[in-house]
Amino acid sequence: MKFQEQQTNISNSHDYLKIGTARDIKDAKEKRIFRLFEMLPGAIAWGTLISVVMLSWLEPSLVSIFIIFFVFYWLFRTIYFSFLLRAGYKKMKEQKKVDWIKKIEKIQTIPAELQTTVKNWGDIFHLIVLPMYEEPYEIVRDTFQSLLNSDYPKNKMIVVLAIEERAEKEVEKTAEKIRKEFGNSFFKFLITKHPKNIKGEIAGKGSNETWAIKETKKLIIDNIKIPYKNIIVSSLDIDSVIFPKYFSCVTYHYLTAAKPTRTSYQPLPLFINNIWDVPSLSRIFSFSSTFWHTMNQERPEKLITFSSHSMSFKALYEVGFRQTNVVSDDSRIFWQCFLKYDGDYRTQPLYYPISMDANIAKNFWRTMKNIYKQQRRWAYGVIDIPYFLFGFLKNKKIPLRKKIPIGIELIEGHWSWACASLMIFSLGWLPLILGGSEFSQTVLSYNLPKITAQILTISMSGLIISAWPSILLLPRKPEKTSKYKYLIVALGWLLFPICAIIFTAFPALDAQTRLMFGKYMGFWPTEKVRK
């Protein structure tokens, strides 16, 4: 009863934190405002693309000048990101070598907010939540084996395997096999079953995980009275293979952070578990995602949570747990905390890796379809834009110096996701087609394709830079794999232009268009296959 009362108070004081979409808002005026914010990203993207086509017809010279400046901008942006990638990769190599347990033992001063409950690092517990749908036993077992292989004391780990009632019965058999093999290996082990058809929920990772954490709180945490500040929650995808020092790395950063309970801890996602088995297009996406998140770690002031990450149980409880009515729960939990704590919340880059599966299905075309769906689901994180814009209106305590940069970064990021590659690969010739005979006689029309081609060729040379770290990140090659596979991995980057349009811009534009028209998406679980 006490828990229910506290939850009600939290909800009443910050009602807007629980908004999933405009349909969750009762007040007509606020609902219209939120809907306008939902329409904004798609309107900007489509407005950009339509304007580009119209202006290529009406003002071809103006568009030609614009595209020259734009591709130059993209060239410098590529160079800048290549430096970030190199710096992030170097730090990751260094972080993997660190003995984090030794560093923890040398900590002299514990942060002030932890001193009442934490006497030494042995007081820190890790709550590890693994939401599962219909993944095969082999994948789940690899994840649990990696937990067992970690260097953090197992008697300080609470591990929860969160299964779905709506899944096939085979999942329960898998869970029981895991219980028999690993159930006695940790301080506590719990299997939870998320009920289906809960009103107001979107069936998916976020709702499953929230159910599991609430059950763990009731059955374990409150029962044995573990202080909430002493618990680090790690939200992990079920295919996450933990590198051996991950939990000690997180613990060190938690015990040395200025505000540990107001910080999320973001590792580097490496999609390499099955990288030798996937098609080249899937491999390119896997490395592209890894590189993007590696570069983002070099910009901590703009970093938000993605996929597998860790945070304080205290913050998770105070914010009312993860939302159960959204698809992009991994990034949404950051925005919930950012608004709850009036902007006094940040994401700490760890530079320490966690590996997951690259996208692969039972055949090539199904894999391509799944890549598109996965990219669209990730791009549907655009729904965070109306959420934080509305939150910025409601929360007057967050200073503009924090609102404006982080807001612009996210809006520009989703705009680029949907529009940049389409503009880069079309504007070099669009004015020539639509500009008419008068424009075709100009010097500018003659030089436009040459200039853009030269600049893009230089920009594409960045793919060579990307090919090298992609080879360095590869796990050990299976014995039966041809030695020429390394060459295939490198040459696969030549497919990047196709990927950038068909499997990046199109799914992003798809997601933004659905949101613009109020065609809200549900959660699509990525199919997991191991060969």
Buried (B, 14 or more C-beta within 10 A) or exposed (E): EEEEEEBEEBEEEBBBBBBBBBEBBEEEEBBEBBBBBBBBBBBBBBEBBEEBBEBBBEBBBEBBBBBBEBBBEBBEBBEEBBEBBBBBBEBBEEBBEBEBBEBBEEBEEBBEBBEEBBEEBEBBBBBBBBBBBBBEBEBBBBBBBBBBEBBBBBEBBBBBBBBBBBBEEEBBEBBEEBBEBBBEBBBBBBBBBBEEEEEEBBBBBBBBBBBBBBBBBEBBBEEEEBBBBBBBBBBBBBBBBBBBBBBBBBBBBBBBBEBBBBBBBBBBBBBBBBBBBBBBBBBBBBBBBBBBBBBBBBEEEBBBBBBBBBBBBBBBBBBBBBBBBBBBBBBBBBBBBBBBBEBEBBBBBBBBBBBBBBBBBEEEEEBBEBBBBBBBBBBBBBBBBBBBBBBBEBBEEBEEEBBEEBBEBBBEBBBBBBBBBBBBBBBBBBBBEBBBEEBEEBEBBEEBBEBBEEBBEEBBEBBEBBBEBBEEBBEEEEEEEEEEEBEEBBEBBEBBBEBBBBBBBBBBBBBBBBBBEEEBBEBBBBBBBBE
